[in-house]
Amino acid sequence: MSRSRKSTPAGLFWIDKPAGPTSHDVVDWVRWALRSSQVGHCGTLDPAATGLLVVCVGAATKLAPLFTGVGKGYRATFVLGQSTTTADGEGDVVDEQPCSAQVERGVVAHLEAMVGPLSLPPPAFSAVHVDGERAHERARRGEAVTLPDRPMTVHSISDVEVGELQPNGLLSVGATFAVSKGTYIRSLAVELGRRAGVPAHMSQLRRLSSGSASLDDPRVVGPLTAASLGPAPGGKGTRWRIRPKASPDADRETQGEWLADQRLPPATGLPIPVIRLSRDNSDANALVARLGHGQAASASDPGWAGEPPAQHAVIVSTTPPDRDDTLIVVEHTEGAVRPKRVVTPA
């Protein structure tokens, strides 16, 4: 008899996504392993890209907008001398122009000059909505998709590596980028090519960080394997079999237990201040109960113990060791503290 679906404790997973599956495919695997319908990711990675994918489960899905809005870190490889339909290595080649020695000499300067605010169009093959439909869906039907420029910020570019100019005129450039939310690395590849005077595309991408979450953290879930199972029903996309690399033949129950053991508390890595209130304090206990029921509180409430939250702070009420914390995102304006999101244990 299969295990029945039950409420999933609120939490996060920092998952090292393998190449091939979409971000939604990874979410589907988490749903399947945990037998939970309440799962969502915080920032799409293209199928060919690898790296950090923050996944929320249970009531922590209410926090997805906070985790999605943070800056990201990437390691990317650009190819100058060739452009594609998708601005990455998955598309068809649409333009080729050999790089010269002058392009090779000037590419680092062009790349470093891109640090700062930019206004660039997202790739046509992207998840941007156009009249209620994803841009990539239109592009795959052969429709011409022109997206307006949007603000993108490159905070830093480091560890630049320029490969040797190939006999066919292609030039490979690798770099590590720290960027703002909404920055498309494929757009940066195209922009680098424009500045260098040649077509360009992104050939590889790995997300290294998302806010304070990092692939270097030992709590990252992975490595995972991904095997194609052929076309998905209806011919849309591909079905994938995602499994832990260390135990690819583990059954569903075992995978669910393995994954559940790596769940992080909902407040892990939140990009806003955190205030912890003790359950041992009756005033704090009453304050948390009031906020947890959707009621506003005064900034002078004794439960704050002299430390009312700043705007959009988080209150975590500490509980006995065998229970999760209650997490409340609040907004503090004009002396009143109002709950915006309440994340309670399952």
N, C-alpha and C positions, 0 to 999 in steps of 0.2 A: 504494500500500500504506500502510495506516495505521501510525502509530508504535506500537510495542508498549509495554505498560504496564511501567514499571520502578519501582524503589525511589525514593521521594521523599526528598530531603534534609530533615532535621529543620529546622523553622523556624516563623515566625509571619507572619501577614498582618494588618495593621490596615486593615479594609475599611470604607468609607463605604457602608452598606447603603441602597439606594433604597427608596422606598415601594412596597408591593405584595407582593413575595416574602416568604416566611417566612425565618427564619434558616437553616433546613434547606435551603431553595432555594438560598441563597447558598453553603452548603457543597457542594451538588450541583454548582453551577457551577464551584467550585474543583476538585472531583474530576474533572469533565469536562475542564477546561482543562489540568490537570496530569497527567491520566490516572493518578490516584492514588486508592486506596480508603482511605488512612489520613489522614482529614481530619475535624476536629471544631471546633465553635465554643465560646466561653467566655462564655456569658450570652445568653439568648434576647432578641430584640427582636420585638415584635408586628409582623405584616405591614404595618400602616399606619404604623408608626414608621420613622424613618430614623436614620442616624448610625453610630457606631463599633461594629463587630462584630469582636472578636478571634478569629482563626481559627488553629488549630494544624494543622501538617501533619507527616507522617512520625512519627518517634519523639517529636517534641515534643508529640504528643497526650497523652503521659504527664503533662505539666505542666498540663493543662487545669484540674484542681481548684485549683491555685494562682492561676491567672488569673481563675477564676470567683469566687473568694472575696474579691475586692477591692471597694472602694467605687466608686460610679458617679456621673457628673455628667450632668444632663439639662437641656434647655430644654423647658418644657411650657406648653401653654395649656389652661386650664380654662374651662368654660362653666357659670355658675351660673344656675339657673332651670329646668333641664331635666336629667333623668336618662335613661339608656338601659339596655338589657338587658346590654350588655357593658361599661358604664362608660366607653366611648369613643364616638367619632363613627361607628363602624361598626355599632352596634346600633340596635334600634328604640326609639323614645321610649316610656317607660313612665310618666313623671310630669312635669308641668309646673306651675310656680308662679312667677309673675312676681317679679322682684327689686324691692325698694323702694329708695328713696333711702337709707334707713337701712342696708340691706344693702350698698349701694355704699360708703357712708362707713366701714363697719366691716370690710370684707373684708381690707384690708391687715393690720390688727391680728390678725384671726383667722388669717391665713396665717403671720405671724411667730411667733405663739404655738405653731405646730406644730413649731418647731425643738426637737430633742431626741428622747428615746426615745418611741416610740409602740407601741401594741398594736392592730393593725387586721387585719381579714380580707382575704385576697387576693380579687380579683374571681372570680366564678363562672366566667367565661370566661378561664381561665388554664391554665398547664401543670402546676399542682399535681396530684399523684397522689391519687386517692381510690379505695381498694380496688383498686389495680393499674391504674387507668384515669385518663387525663387529665380534669381537671374540665371543660374546655371540650367534650370529647366528650359528656359527659353533658348539659351545658347545651344543646348544639345539638340533642339529642334531645328537649328540652323538659322534662327532669327538673329538679326543684328541687335546687339545689346550695348548701349552706350550709357554708362553710369556717371552721374555727376561727381566732380571732385568732392572729397571730404577731408577734414583735418586729420592728419596723422603726425605723430611726433617721434623722432628718433632721439632717445636720450643719450645713447652712447653706441659707438662701434669699436670693437676691440678684436685682438687676435686675428688680424687680417692676413690671409695667405693667398698669394697670387701664384697660380701654376704656370708652367711653361707654355708659351704660345705654340699651339699645335699646328702641324703641317696643313690642316684643313682650315686654319684661321680662327679656330675656337679658343677662347681663353677662359679658364676657370678661376673664380674668385670666391674664397671662403671667408666668413667673418661671423663674429658674435654680436648680436644686436639686443639692446634694451630699448623697448618701444612702449608707446602708450596703448591703451585699449583702442581697438578699431583700426590698428595699423596692419595692413596687408603686406607681408614680406614679398609676395609676388609683385606687388606694385612697386616696391623698392627696387626689385631687379629690373623691371622695365624702365624705371626712372634712371637707374645707373647707366643702362644702355643708351638712353636718350642723351644723357650728359656726355657720354663718351662718343656718341655719334654712330652707334652700331645697334642692331637688334639684340635683345637679351631675354633670358628667362631664368627662372629658379629651377635648379635640378634636384636639390635636396633640402629638407627642412626638419629640424628637431627642436621641439620646445623644451627649453631648459628650466624655465621657472614661470610661475604665475603668482604675482604678489610675493608673499613670503614663502610659498611652497616651492620646493626645488627638487630636481631629480637627484641631487646629492644627499637628500634626506633618507636615512635608512628605513623610514616608514613608507616609502613608495612601494606600491603594489606592482610586482613584476620580477623578472621579465615574463612576458606572455608570448605565446605562439599564436599565429593566425593562419588557418588553412582554408582555401576557397572550396566551397561546396557547390559551386555552380550558380546559375542565374537564380535570383529570388523569384518568388511567385509573381506572375504578371510581367515578368521580364524587366523589372525595375531594380537595377543594382545587382549585387552579388551576395549570396549567403556565405557567412563566415563561421568557422568553428574556432572560438577563442578559448584557450586553456592556459593554465600555469605551465611554464616551460619545465619546471622541476617535476611536475606530475601530470603530463598531458593526458593520461588515461584515467585520471580520477573521476569518480562518478559525481553526480550533481550534488549529493549530500555532502561529500567530502570537500568539493570546491566551495560550497556555501559556507561550511565551517571555517575553511582556510581563509576565505575572504572576510567573513565576519570578524575573525580574530584581528584583522588589520584596520578595522574601523576606527577613525579618529573622532574625538569629541567635536560637536558642531562649532565651538568657538575657536578651534585650531586655525591659526593663521588669519583670523578676521582682520580686515584692513581698517578697523575703527577701534577706539579705546575700549578696554574691558574693565569693568568694576565688579569685584566679587563681594557679595554680601553673605554674612554668616547666618546659617539656619539656627545657630545658638542664640541669636539676638531676636527677641520677640518683635521689636519694632521693625527690623529688617524683614523678618518672616511675614509680617502683616503687609509690608510695602510690596514685597514680591507677589503675594497673593492678590493684592489689589491690581497691580499692573498685569498680572497673568490673566485676570478676568476682563482685561480691556479697559480698565478704569484709569483715568489720569491721576497723577499724584503731584503734590507740591514739591518744589525744589528744596524747601525748608523742612520737609518731612524728617523726623528724627531717625527714620530707618536708614537714611543715607550716611549717618555717623559723620556728618560734617563734610561729605564729599559728593555733592550732587553731580550727575553726569553732564558732560558737555553735550552739544548737539550731536545726535546720531551715535551716542555711546551704546555700550552693551552692558547689561547687568546679568551676571551669572550667579544664581543662588546656589551656594554649596550645599550638598546633601550628603547623607550617609554614604560610605564608600561603596555600598552595593547598588547605588542608584546613579543615574546620569543627572547632570545639572539641568536646571531650567534656565533657558537662555532667552532674554527679552531685549530686542532692539527698540530703543526709544528715541524720541525727538524732544529736545528741551528748548522751549521757546517761551519767553516772557514769564519766567518763573514757574511754568507748568511742564511736567514731564509726562508725555503721552506714549503709550506702547504702540509700536508700528508692526512688529513681527514677534510672535511668541512661539518659541520652539520648546516643546515639553517632551519628556521621555515617552517612549511608546508604551 
